[in-house]
Amino acid sequence: MTRISSVRNSSTSTLPSPTGVLAEAYRMGVMNDFRPPPVHYLSLGLTVKYGRTVSTAEGQCMWAVRQLLGNVVPVPEVYGWTVEAGVSYIYMEHIPGETLSDRWDSLSESEKRDICHQLRTMVGHLRTIEQPNGEKFIGTVSRRPPLDHAFKHSCPMGPFTSVAEFHDLFAKLPWLGCDPSDPPHPFRAHLPDDVPIAFTHGDLHRGNIIVSSAQEGKSSGQSSD
C-alpha cells in the first residue's frame, strides 16, 4: 500500500486491510454492488472508497489538491491507496455531512446561490494549478488516460500530448472509432486547438459534493462517490 500519512496521528498500521474492507462491505450487504458505496470507520474518522471502477489516480489527485490548495479548496486528507485483485482502495479522512443531492430540495434559494458561488470559486482555484516545468498533457495527475465518463466505453484514449490530439479522438467518440486513419467528424473543425490546458474537476455533480451539517449551506468539497 502507498501510505501518505497517519490516521488521527496514529500508526498507519491501523488502516484496515482490503480484506477487512470487503468483510465490512459484506456485513453492510453492498460488497457485490457494481459501484459500492464507501465504507466508513467512524471510530477512526476514516472512509474507504473502493471498487473495480475506482482509480488510485483519484486519491493521488485529492492528495495533490490538498497540498497545493488546502486552504481554499476543501478536500479530505488522503492516507493511502492500494490495489488488490483488480480492486482499488482509497483511504481518506471521513467528512461528516450529506450529499448536496440529498440536501438540495430543502435549501433556500439564498443557500443554493451561496453554494454555487463557493463551487465556482473552488473551480477557479483548481484552474490555477499549472503543470510542472512547462510540461503539457491531458489526462490524470498520474499521466494516465482521462477518467471522464465520456471515455468509459471507448477504446483506450490518452494521455494526450496536445489539445489537437485530444480533439482528434474526442470528435470520433460518437462513432467509437479508434483507427487514426478514420475520416474526421464533420464537427471537428469547430473544436479550437489554440486553447490552454487547465486543471479541473472531471465529475462535478450534486451527488459528489458533501454539505457540512455544522454550517448550513456550506460545501465541504468531499467527493462522496
Protein Blocks (a to p, Z undefined) as FASTA:
>chain_A
ZZfbdcehiafklpccfklmmmmmmmnopmmpmbacddddfknopacdedjkbcfklmmm
mmmmmmmmmmmmccdddfbdcdeehiacddddddedddfklmmmmpcfklmmmmmmmmmm
mmmmmmmpccehhiacdddfkopacfbfklmmmccedjdfbfklmmmmmmmmmnopabfk
bccdfklmmpcfkbccddddfbbcfklcccdfklghiaehiafZZ
